[in-house]
Amino acid sequence: MKITPQQTQKLLSENQSFSQLGFSMMLTRLKSMYAKDPSQAFLEKSTGEINTFLDKFKSIMASDYDIILKL
């Protein structure tokens, strides 16, 4: 499970609902930080953090990953 910086930008710019609370909390934190620093460097850092989370919790993130793939 790997997402692209373009998908990360959509995640941080749009409002989606996800079933996993931990993932939603991470996105909320990243969204507030992205609002203050909408740079490409922060977007790349966020992509890495999201990919790490998805890789670590891939067994419970399957349904949410389907939503992310449609972005």
N, CA, C and O atoms as a Maestro MAE file, in Angstrom:
{
 s_m_m2io_version
 :::
 2.0.0
}

f_m_ct {
 s_m_title
 :::
 protein
 m_atom[284] {
  # First column is atom index #
  i_m_mmod_type
  r_m_x_coord
  r_m_y_coord
  r_m_z_coord
  i_m_residue_number
  s_m_chain_name
  s_m_pdb_residue_name
  s_m_pdb_atom_name
  i_m_atomic_number
  :::
  1 25 0.839 -1.179 0.000 1 A "MET " " N  " 7
  2 3 0.000 0.000 0.000 1 A "MET " " CA " 6
  3 2 0.886 1.245 0.000 1 A "MET " " C  " 6
  4 15 1.534 1.546 1.002 1 A "MET " " O  " 8
  5 25 0.914 1.933 -1.068 2 A "LYS " " N  " 7
  6 3 1.657 3.192 -1.161 2 A "LYS " " CA " 6
  7 2 0.766 4.222 -1.842 2 A "LYS " " C  " 6
  8 15 0.113 3.933 -2.845 2 A "LYS " " O  " 8
  9 25 0.748 5.426 -1.281 3 A "ILE " " N  " 7
  10 3 -0.002 6.494 -1.924 3 A "ILE " " CA " 6
  11 2 0.973 7.520 -2.480 3 A "ILE " " C  " 6
  12 15 2.134 7.577 -2.075 3 A "ILE " " O  " 8
  13 25 0.492 8.320 -3.402 4 A "THR " " N  " 7
  14 3 1.322 9.315 -4.068 4 A "THR " " CA " 6
  15 2 1.152 10.673 -3.377 4 A "THR " " C  " 6
  16 15 0.206 10.869 -2.614 4 A "THR " " O  " 8
  17 25 2.067 11.603 -3.645 5 A "PRO " " N  " 7
  18 3 1.902 12.951 -3.102 5 A "PRO " " CA " 6
  19 2 0.590 13.616 -3.569 5 A "PRO " " C  " 6
  20 15 0.003 14.409 -2.832 5 A "PRO " " O  " 8
  21 25 0.141 13.295 -4.775 6 A "GLN " " N  " 7
  22 3 -1.120 13.858 -5.263 6 A "GLN " " CA " 6
  23 2 -2.295 13.359 -4.425 6 A "GLN " " C  " 6
  24 15 -3.200 14.125 -4.095 6 A "GLN " " O  " 8
  25 25 -2.275 12.069 -4.082 7 A "GLN " " N  " 7
  26 3 -3.333 11.521 -3.223 7 A "GLN " " CA " 6
  27 2 -3.246 12.128 -1.826 7 A "GLN " " C  " 6
  28 15 -4.268 12.398 -1.194 7 A "GLN " " O  " 8
  29 25 -2.027 12.339 -1.351 8 A "THR " " N  " 7
  30 3 -1.845 12.958 -0.034 8 A "THR " " CA " 6
  31 2 -2.422 14.365 -0.038 8 A "THR " " C  " 6
  32 15 -3.082 14.762 0.922 8 A "THR " " O  " 8
  33 25 -2.186 15.117 -1.093 9 A "GLN " " N  " 7
  34 3 -2.714 16.474 -1.172 9 A "GLN " " CA " 6
  35 2 -4.234 16.454 -1.121 9 A "GLN " " C  " 6
  36 15 -4.836 17.303 -0.463 9 A "GLN " " O  " 8
  37 25 -4.862 15.510 -1.796 10 A "LYS " " N  " 7
  38 3 -6.320 15.394 -1.744 10 A "LYS " " CA " 6
  39 2 -6.790 15.019 -0.344 10 A "LYS " " C  " 6
  40 15 -7.795 15.541 0.139 10 A "LYS " " O  " 8
  41 25 -6.060 14.111 0.309 11 A "LEU " " N  " 7
  42 3 -6.420 13.726 1.675 11 A "LEU " " CA " 6
  43 2 -6.358 14.917 2.623 11 A "LEU " " C  " 6
  44 15 -7.194 15.057 3.516 11 A "LEU " " O  " 8
  45 25 -5.353 15.781 2.417 12 A "LEU " " N  " 7
  46 3 -5.161 16.919 3.305 12 A "LEU " " CA " 6
  47 2 -6.018 18.117 2.931 12 A "LEU " " C  " 6
  48 15 -6.124 19.065 3.709 12 A "LEU " " O  " 8
  49 25 -6.629 18.091 1.762 13 A "SER " " N  " 7
  50 3 -7.436 19.217 1.302 13 A "SER " " CA " 6
  51 2 -8.932 18.945 1.354 13 A "SER " " C  " 6
  52 15 -9.732 19.874 1.470 13 A "SER " " O  " 8
  53 25 -9.308 17.684 1.269 14 A "GLU " " N  " 7
  54 3 -10.725 17.326 1.214 14 A "GLU " " CA " 6
  55 2 -11.144 16.656 2.516 14 A "GLU " " C  " 6
  56 15 -10.306 16.279 3.335 14 A "GLU " " O  " 8
  57 25 -12.452 16.517 2.692 15 A "ASN " " N  " 7
  58 3 -12.979 15.852 3.879 15 A "ASN " " CA " 6
  59 2 -13.554 14.502 3.505 15 A "ASN " " C  " 6
  60 15 -14.557 14.412 2.797 15 A "ASN " " O  " 8
  61 25 -12.913 13.462 3.985 16 A "GLN " " N  " 7
  62 3 -13.394 12.106 3.807 16 A "GLN " " CA " 6
  63 2 -13.584 11.491 5.189 16 A "GLN " " C  " 6
  64 15 -13.006 11.952 6.173 16 A "GLN " " O  " 8
  65 25 -14.399 10.450 5.245 17 A "SER " " N  " 7
  66 3 -14.589 9.719 6.490 17 A "SER " " CA " 6
  67 2 -13.906 8.369 6.374 17 A "SER " " C  " 6
  68 15 -14.026 7.679 5.362 17 A "SER " " O  " 8
  69 25 -13.190 8.004 7.422 18 A "PHE " " N  " 7
  70 3 -12.493 6.730 7.457 18 A "PHE " " CA " 6
  71 2 -12.916 5.961 8.695 18 A "PHE " " C  " 6
  72 15 -13.269 6.550 9.717 18 A "PHE " " O  " 8
  73 25 -12.878 4.645 8.594 19 A "SER " " N  " 7
  74 3 -13.342 3.808 9.699 19 A "SER " " CA " 6
  75 2 -12.326 3.709 10.835 19 A "SER " " C  " 6
  76 15 -12.707 3.468 11.980 19 A "SER " " O  " 8
  77 25 -11.054 3.889 10.539 20 A "GLN " " N  " 7
  78 3 -10.018 3.754 11.565 20 A "GLN " " CA " 6
  79 2 -9.750 5.095 12.247 20 A "GLN " " C  " 6
  80 15 -9.323 6.057 11.609 20 A "GLN " " O  " 8
  81 25 -10.007 5.138 13.553 21 A "LEU " " N  " 7
  82 3 -9.858 6.361 14.325 21 A "LEU " " CA " 6
  83 2 -8.422 6.879 14.286 21 A "LEU " " C  " 6
  84 15 -8.201 8.080 14.134 21 A "LEU " " O  " 8
  85 25 -7.453 5.988 14.420 22 A "GLY " " N  " 7
  86 3 -6.054 6.408 14.416 22 A "GLY " " CA " 6
  87 2 -5.667 7.101 13.124 22 A "GLY " " C  " 6
  88 15 -4.943 8.097 13.143 22 A "GLY " " O  " 8
  89 25 -6.139 6.587 12.012 23 A "PHE " " N  " 7
  90 3 -5.854 7.193 10.712 23 A "PHE " " CA " 6
  91 2 -6.524 8.563 10.603 23 A "PHE " " C  " 6
  92 15 -5.919 9.518 10.115 23 A "PHE " " O  " 8
  93 25 -7.759 8.653 11.055 24 A "SER " " N  " 7
  94 3 -8.481 9.925 11.018 24 A "SER " " CA " 6
  95 2 -7.796 10.974 11.889 24 A "SER " " C  " 6
  96 15 -7.707 12.142 11.511 24 A "SER " " O  " 8
  97 25 -7.314 10.553 13.054 25 A "MET " " N  " 7
  98 3 -6.615 11.496 13.941 25 A "MET " " CA " 6
  99 2 -5.312 11.978 13.322 25 A "MET " " C  " 6
  100 15 -4.972 13.156 13.427 25 A "MET " " O  " 8
  101 25 -4.580 11.073 12.678 26 A "MET " " N  " 7
  102 3 -3.342 11.465 12.016 26 A "MET " " CA " 6
  103 2 -3.640 12.470 10.903 26 A "MET " " C  " 6
  104 15 -2.927 13.464 10.760 26 A "MET " " O  " 8
  105 25 -4.682 12.220 10.118 27 A "LEU " " N  " 7
  106 3 -5.042 13.146 9.036 27 A "LEU " " CA " 6
  107 2 -5.447 14.505 9.577 27 A "LEU " " C  " 6
  108 15 -5.094 15.529 8.991 27 A "LEU " " O  " 8
  109 25 -6.176 14.538 10.675 28 A "THR " " N  " 7
  110 3 -6.584 15.809 11.278 28 A "THR " " CA " 6
  111 2 -5.357 16.621 11.680 28 A "THR " " C  " 6
  112 15 -5.300 17.827 11.443 28 A "THR " " O  " 8
  113 25 -4.377 15.956 12.289 29 A "ARG " " N  " 7
  114 3 -3.140 16.636 12.687 29 A "ARG " " CA " 6
  115 2 -2.391 17.143 11.459 29 A "ARG " " C  " 6
  116 15 -1.938 18.288 11.435 29 A "ARG " " O  " 8
  117 25 -2.261 16.294 10.441 30 A "LEU " " N  " 7
  118 3 -1.542 16.687 9.233 30 A "LEU " " CA " 6
  119 2 -2.267 17.810 8.487 30 A "LEU " " C  " 6
  120 15 -1.622 18.695 7.924 30 A "LEU " " O  " 8
  121 25 -3.599 17.778 8.479 31 A "LYS " " N  " 7
  122 3 -4.363 18.842 7.809 31 A "LYS " " CA " 6
  123 2 -4.101 20.195 8.444 31 A "LYS " " C  " 6
  124 15 -3.925 21.187 7.738 31 A "LYS " " O  " 8
  125 25 -4.073 20.246 9.775 32 A "SER " " N  " 7
  126 3 -3.833 21.532 10.439 32 A "SER " " CA " 6
  127 2 -2.410 22.018 10.180 32 A "SER " " C  " 6
  128 15 -2.186 23.218 10.017 32 A "SER " " O  " 8
  129 25 -1.456 21.105 10.141 33 A "MET " " N  " 7
  130 3 -0.078 21.489 9.847 33 A "MET " " CA " 6
  131 2 0.069 21.908 8.378 33 A "MET " " C  " 6
  132 15 0.815 22.837 8.070 33 A "MET " " O  " 8
  133 25 -0.634 21.230 7.485 34 A "TYR " " N  " 7
  134 3 -0.573 21.551 6.056 34 A "TYR " " CA " 6
  135 2 -1.195 22.921 5.777 34 A "TYR " " C  " 6
  136 15 -0.744 23.640 4.885 34 A "TYR " " O  " 8
  137 25 -2.220 23.276 6.535 35 A "ALA " " N  " 7
  138 3 -2.841 24.594 6.371 35 A "ALA " " CA " 6
  139 2 -1.853 25.709 6.696 35 A "ALA " " C  " 6
  140 15 -1.908 26.786 6.101 35 A "ALA " " O  " 8
  141 25 -0.948 25.450 7.642 36 A "LYS " " N  " 7
  142 3 0.063 26.441 8.021 36 A "LYS " " CA " 6
  143 2 1.281 26.411 7.104 36 A "LYS " " C  " 6
  144 15 1.959 27.425 6.938 36 A "LYS " " O  " 8
  145 25 1.561 25.251 6.507 37 A "ASP " " N  " 7
  146 3 2.749 25.081 5.665 37 A "ASP " " CA " 6
  147 2 2.413 24.222 4.446 37 A "ASP " " C  " 6
  148 15 2.725 23.031 4.421 37 A "ASP " " O  " 8
  149 25 1.774 24.822 3.430 38 A "PRO " " N  " 7
  150 3 1.368 24.040 2.247 38 A "PRO " " CA " 6
  151 2 2.495 23.838 1.221 38 A "PRO " " C  " 6
  152 15 2.271 23.931 0.014 38 A "PRO " " O  " 8
  153 25 3.688 23.566 1.712 39 A "SER " " N  " 7
  154 3 4.841 23.412 0.820 39 A "SER " " CA " 6
  155 2 4.935 21.982 0.281 39 A "SER " " C  " 6
  156 15 4.335 21.052 0.820 39 A "SER " " O  " 8
  157 25 5.696 21.841 -0.786 40 A "GLN " " N  " 7
  158 3 5.938 20.523 -1.376 40 A "GLN " " CA " 6
  159 2 6.722 19.647 -0.406 40 A "GLN " " C  " 6
  160 15 6.497 18.438 -0.338 40 A "GLN " " O  " 8
  161 25 7.637 20.249 0.342 41 A "ALA " " N  " 7
  162 3 8.437 19.486 1.304 41 A "ALA " " CA " 6
  163 2 7.544 18.867 2.377 41 A "ALA " " C  " 6
  164 15 7.724 17.704 2.739 41 A "ALA " " O  " 8
  165 25 6.582 19.640 2.888 42 A "PHE " " N  " 7
  166 3 5.671 19.090 3.896 42 A "PHE " " CA " 6
  167 2 4.785 18.014 3.293 42 A "PHE " " C  " 6
  168 15 4.478 17.018 3.949 42 A "PHE " " O  " 8
  169 25 4.377 18.208 2.062 43 A "LEU " " N  " 7
  170 3 3.555 17.209 1.381 43 A "LEU " " CA " 6
  171 2 4.314 15.885 1.246 43 A "LEU " " C  " 6
  172 15 3.739 14.819 1.463 43 A "LEU " " O  " 8
  173 25 5.581 15.947 0.894 44 A "GLU " " N  " 7
  174 3 6.407 14.743 0.784 44 A "GLU " " CA " 6
  175 2 6.572 14.064 2.143 44 A "GLU " " C  " 6
  176 15 6.502 12.839 2.245 44 A "GLU " " O  " 8
  177 25 6.793 14.869 3.187 45 A "LYS " " N  " 7
  178 3 6.931 14.327 4.532 45 A "LYS " " CA " 6
  179 2 5.634 13.641 4.968 45 A "LYS " " C  " 6
  180 15 5.662 12.560 5.556 45 A "LYS " " O  " 8
  181 25 4.510 14.276 4.677 46 A "SER " " N  " 7
  182 3 3.211 13.705 5.030 46 A "SER " " CA " 6
  183 2 2.946 12.414 4.265 46 A "SER " " C  " 6
  184 15 2.399 11.461 4.819 46 A "SER " " O  " 8
  185 25 3.330 12.383 3.001 47 A "THR " " N  " 7
  186 3 3.169 11.164 2.193 47 A "THR " " CA " 6
  187 2 3.934 10.014 2.835 47 A "THR " " C  " 6
  188 15 3.421 8.899 2.931 47 A "THR " " O  " 8
  189 25 5.140 10.280 3.268 48 A "GLY " " N  " 7
  190 3 5.938 9.248 3.928 48 A "GLY " " CA " 6
  191 2 5.305 8.768 5.220 48 A "GLY " " C  " 6
  192 15 5.281 7.569 5.498 48 A "GLY " " O  " 8
  193 25 4.794 9.698 6.007 49 A "GLU " " N  " 7
  194 3 4.160 9.334 7.272 49 A "GLU " " CA " 6
  195 2 2.901 8.505 7.046 49 A "GLU " " C  " 6
  196 15 2.668 7.521 7.747 49 A "GLU " " O  " 8
  197 25 2.092 8.901 6.070 50 A "ILE " " N  " 7
  198 3 0.867 8.153 5.763 50 A "ILE " " CA " 6
  199 2 1.214 6.768 5.235 50 A "ILE " " C  " 6
  200 15 0.585 5.783 5.623 50 A "ILE " " O  " 8
  201 25 2.206 6.683 4.356 51 A "ASN " " N  " 7
  202 3 2.611 5.379 3.822 51 A "ASN " " CA " 6
  203 2 3.144 4.461 4.923 51 A "ASN " " C  " 6
  204 15 2.892 3.257 4.900 51 A "ASN " " O  " 8
  205 25 3.870 5.015 5.872 52 A "THR " " N  " 7
  206 3 4.365 4.224 7.003 52 A "THR " " CA " 6
  207 2 3.192 3.683 7.815 52 A "THR " " C  " 6
  208 15 3.181 2.513 8.199 52 A "THR " " O  " 8
  209 25 2.210 4.539 8.073 53 A "PHE " " N  " 7
  210 3 1.022 4.115 8.821 53 A "PHE " " CA " 6
  211 2 0.275 3.017 8.069 53 A "PHE " " C  " 6
  212 15 -0.098 1.999 8.652 53 A "PHE " " O  " 8
  213 25 0.062 3.230 6.780 54 A "LEU " " N  " 7
  214 3 -0.664 2.241 5.981 54 A "LEU " " CA " 6
  215 2 0.072 0.909 5.932 54 A "LEU " " C  " 6
  216 15 -0.550 -0.153 5.979 54 A "LEU " " O  " 8
  217 25 1.390 0.968 5.838 55 A "ASP " " N  " 7
  218 3 2.170 -0.268 5.795 55 A "ASP " " CA " 6
  219 2 2.093 -1.009 7.133 55 A "ASP " " C  " 6
  220 15 1.966 -2.233 7.164 55 A "ASP " " O  " 8
  221 25 2.170 -0.270 8.221 56 A "LYS " " N  " 7
  222 3 2.146 -0.883 9.545 56 A "LYS " " CA " 6
  223 2 0.788 -1.503 9.877 56 A "LYS " " C  " 6
  224 15 0.714 -2.553 10.515 56 A "LYS " " O  " 8
  225 25 -0.280 -0.844 9.439 57 A "PHE " " N  " 7
  226 3 -1.629 -1.285 9.796 57 A "PHE " " CA " 6
  227 2 -2.424 -1.757 8.577 57 A "PHE " " C  " 6
  228 15 -3.644 -1.601 8.533 57 A "PHE " " O  " 8
  229 25 -1.739 -2.329 7.596 58 A "LYS " " N  " 7
  230 3 -2.412 -2.706 6.352 58 A "LYS " " CA " 6
  231 2 -3.530 -3.711 6.554 58 A "LYS " " C  " 6
  232 15 -4.496 -3.711 5.791 58 A "LYS " " O  " 8
  233 25 -3.426 -4.559 7.550 59 A "SER " " N  " 7
  234 3 -4.474 -5.566 7.755 59 A "SER " " CA " 6
  235 2 -5.804 -4.946 8.188 59 A "SER " " C  " 6
  236 15 -6.865 -5.475 7.859 59 A "SER " " O  " 8
  237 25 -5.757 -3.837 8.919 60 A "ILE " " N  " 7
  238 3 -7.012 -3.207 9.357 60 A "ILE " " CA " 6
  239 2 -7.405 -2.013 8.489 60 A "ILE " " C  " 6
  240 15 -8.490 -1.455 8.655 60 A "ILE " " O  " 8
  241 25 -6.532 -1.622 7.570 61 A "MET " " N  " 7
  242 3 -6.780 -0.441 6.746 61 A "MET " " CA " 6
  243 2 -7.333 -0.764 5.359 61 A "MET " " C  " 6
  244 15 -7.454 0.139 4.531 61 A "MET " " O  " 8
  245 25 -7.668 -2.006 5.086 62 A "ALA " " N  " 7
  246 3 -8.070 -2.406 3.738 62 A "ALA " " CA " 6
  247 2 -9.271 -1.614 3.222 62 A "ALA " " C  " 6
  248 15 -9.244 -1.132 2.089 62 A "ALA " " O  " 8
  249 25 -10.313 -1.472 4.024 63 A "SER " " N  " 7
  250 3 -11.507 -0.753 3.535 63 A "SER " " CA " 6
  251 2 -11.219 0.729 3.332 63 A "SER " " C  " 6
  252 15 -11.713 1.331 2.379 63 A "SER " " O  " 8
  253 25 -10.423 1.322 4.221 64 A "ASP " " N  " 7
  254 3 -10.069 2.733 4.060 64 A "ASP " " CA " 6
  255 2 -9.129 2.933 2.880 64 A "ASP " " C  " 6
  256 15 -9.191 3.961 2.206 64 A "ASP " " O  " 8
  257 25 -8.266 1.968 2.624 65 A "TYR " " N  " 7
  258 3 -7.351 2.082 1.498 65 A "TYR " " CA " 6
  259 2 -8.115 2.100 0.180 65 A "TYR " " C  " 6
  260 15 -7.694 2.758 -0.771 65 A "TYR " " O  " 8
  261 25 -9.220 1.392 0.116 66 A "ASP " " N  " 7
  262 3 -10.069 1.423 -1.089 66 A "ASP " " CA " 6
  263 2 -10.572 2.841 -1.353 66 A "ASP " " C  " 6
  264 15 -10.641 3.269 -2.505 66 A "ASP " " O  " 8
  265 25 -10.921 3.565 -0.301 67 A "ILE " " N  " 7
  266 3 -11.367 4.961 -0.436 67 A "ILE " " CA " 6
  267 2 -10.217 5.818 -0.954 67 A "ILE " " C  " 6
  268 15 -10.401 6.649 -1.843 67 A "ILE " " O  " 8
  269 25 -9.046 5.610 -0.395 68 A "ILE " " N  " 7
  270 3 -7.875 6.400 -0.785 68 A "ILE " " CA " 6
  271 2 -7.518 6.172 -2.254 68 A "ILE " " C  " 6
  272 15 -7.152 7.115 -2.957 68 A "ILE " " O  " 8
  273 25 -7.622 4.939 -2.715 69 A "LEU " " N  " 7
  274 3 -7.296 4.623 -4.111 69 A "LEU " " CA " 6
  275 2 -8.193 5.360 -5.099 69 A "LEU " " C  " 6
  276 15 -7.784 5.613 -6.232 69 A "LEU " " O  " 8
  277 25 -9.406 5.706 -4.688 70 A "LYS " " N  " 7
  278 3 -10.338 6.389 -5.582 70 A "LYS " " CA " 6
  279 2 -10.064 7.884 -5.690 70 A "LYS " " C  " 6
  280 15 -10.696 8.570 -6.493 70 A "LYS " " O  " 8
  281 25 -9.130 8.396 -4.894 71 A "LEU " " N  " 7
  282 3 -8.821 9.837 -4.939 71 A "LEU " " CA " 6
  283 2 -8.100 10.198 -6.220 71 A "LEU " " C  " 6
  284 15 -7.761 11.362 -6.431 71 A "LEU " " O  " 8
  :::
 }
 m_bond[283] {
  # First column is bond index #
  i_m_from
  i_m_to
  i_m_order
  :::
  1 1 2 1
  2 2 3 1
  3 3 4 2
  4 3 5 1
  5 5 6 1
  6 6 7 1
  7 7 8 2
  8 7 9 1
  9 9 10 1
  10 10 11 1
  11 11 12 2
  12 11 13 1
  13 13 14 1
  14 14 15 1
  15 15 16 2
  16 15 17 1
  17 17 18 1
  18 18 19 1
  19 19 20 2
  20 19 21 1
  21 21 22 1
  22 22 23 1
  23 23 24 2
  24 23 25 1
  25 25 26 1
  26 26 27 1
  27 27 28 2
  28 27 29 1
  29 29 30 1
  30 30 31 1
  31 31 32 2
  32 31 33 1
  33 33 34 1
  34 34 35 1
  35 35 36 2
  36 35 37 1
  37 37 38 1
  38 38 39 1
  39 39 40 2
  40 39 41 1
  41 41 42 1
  42 42 43 1
  43 43 44 2
  44 43 45 1
  45 45 46 1
  46 46 47 1
  47 47 48 2
  48 47 49 1
  49 49 50 1
  50 50 51 1
  51 51 52 2
  52 51 53 1
  53 53 54 1
  54 54 55 1
  55 55 56 2
  56 55 57 1
  57 57 58 1
  58 58 59 1
  59 59 60 2
  60 59 61 1
  61 61 62 1
  62 62 63 1
  63 63 64 2
  64 63 65 1
  65 65 66 1
  66 66 67 1
  67 67 68 2
  68 67 69 1
  69 69 70 1
  70 70 71 1
  71 71 72 2
  72 71 73 1
  73 73 74 1
  74 74 75 1
  75 75 76 2
  76 75 77 1
  77 77 78 1
  78 78 79 1
  79 79 80 2
  80 79 81 1
  81 81 82 1
  82 82 83 1
  83 83 84 2
  84 83 85 1
  85 85 86 1
  86 86 87 1
  87 87 88 2
  88 87 89 1
  89 89 90 1
  90 90 91 1
  91 91 92 2
  92 91 93 1
  93 93 94 1
  94 94 95 1
  95 95 96 2
  96 95 97 1
  97 97 98 1
  98 98 99 1
  99 99 100 2
  100 99 101 1
  101 101 102 1
  102 102 103 1
  103 103 104 2
  104 103 105 1
  105 105 106 1
  106 106 107 1
  107 107 108 2
  108 107 109 1
  109 109 110 1
  110 110 111 1
  111 111 112 2
  112 111 113 1
  113 113 114 1
  114 114 115 1
  115 115 116 2
  116 115 117 1
  117 117 118 1
  118 118 119 1
  119 119 120 2
  120 119 121 1
  121 121 122 1
  122 122 123 1
  123 123 124 2
  124 123 125 1
  125 125 126 1
  126 126 127 1
  127 127 128 2
  128 127 129 1
  129 129 130 1
  130 130 131 1
  131 131 132 2
  132 131 133 1
  133 133 134 1
  134 134 135 1
  135 135 136 2
  136 135 137 1
  137 137 138 1
  138 138 139 1
  139 139 140 2
  140 139 141 1
  141 141 142 1
  142 142 143 1
  143 143 144 2
  144 143 145 1
  145 145 146 1
  146 146 147 1
  147 147 148 2
  148 147 149 1
  149 149 150 1
  150 150 151 1
  151 151 152 2
  152 151 153 1
  153 153 154 1
  154 154 155 1
  155 155 156 2
  156 155 157 1
  157 157 158 1
  158 158 159 1
  159 159 160 2
  160 159 161 1
  161 161 162 1
  162 162 163 1
  163 163 164 2
  164 163 165 1
  165 165 166 1
  166 166 167 1
  167 167 168 2
  168 167 169 1
  169 169 170 1
  170 170 171 1
  171 171 172 2
  172 171 173 1
  173 173 174 1
  174 174 175 1
  175 175 176 2
  176 175 177 1
  177 177 178 1
  178 178 179 1
  179 179 180 2
  180 179 181 1
  181 181 182 1
  182 182 183 1
  183 183 184 2
  184 183 185 1
  185 185 186 1
  186 186 187 1
  187 187 188 2
  188 187 189 1
  189 189 190 1
  190 190 191 1
  191 191 192 2
  192 191 193 1
  193 193 194 1
  194 194 195 1
  195 195 196 2
  196 195 197 1
  197 197 198 1
  198 198 199 1
  199 199 200 2
  200 199 201 1
  201 201 202 1
  202 202 203 1
  203 203 204 2
  204 203 205 1
  205 205 206 1
  206 206 207 1
  207 207 208 2
  208 207 209 1
  209 209 210 1
  210 210 211 1
  211 211 212 2
  212 211 213 1
  213 213 214 1
  214 214 215 1
  215 215 216 2
  216 215 217 1
  217 217 218 1
  218 218 219 1
  219 219 220 2
  220 219 221 1
  221 221 222 1
  222 222 223 1
  223 223 224 2
  224 223 225 1
  225 225 226 1
  226 226 227 1
  227 227 228 2
  228 227 229 1
  229 229 230 1
  230 230 231 1
  231 231 232 2
  232 231 233 1
  233 233 234 1
  234 234 235 1
  235 235 236 2
  236 235 237 1
  237 237 238 1
  238 238 239 1
  239 239 240 2
  240 239 241 1
  241 241 242 1
  242 242 243 1
  243 243 244 2
  244 243 245 1
  245 245 246 1
  246 246 247 1
  247 247 248 2
  248 247 249 1
  249 249 250 1
  250 250 251 1
  251 251 252 2
  252 251 253 1
  253 253 254 1
  254 254 255 1
  255 255 256 2
  256 255 257 1
  257 257 258 1
  258 258 259 1
  259 259 260 2
  260 259 261 1
  261 261 262 1
  262 262 263 1
  263 263 264 2
  264 263 265 1
  265 265 266 1
  266 266 267 1
  267 267 268 2
  268 267 269 1
  269 269 270 1
  270 270 271 1
  271 271 272 2
  272 271 273 1
  273 273 274 1
  274 274 275 1
  275 275 276 2
  276 275 277 1
  277 277 278 1
  278 278 279 1
  279 279 280 2
  280 279 281 1
  281 281 282 1
  282 282 283 1
  283 283 284 2
  :::
 }
}
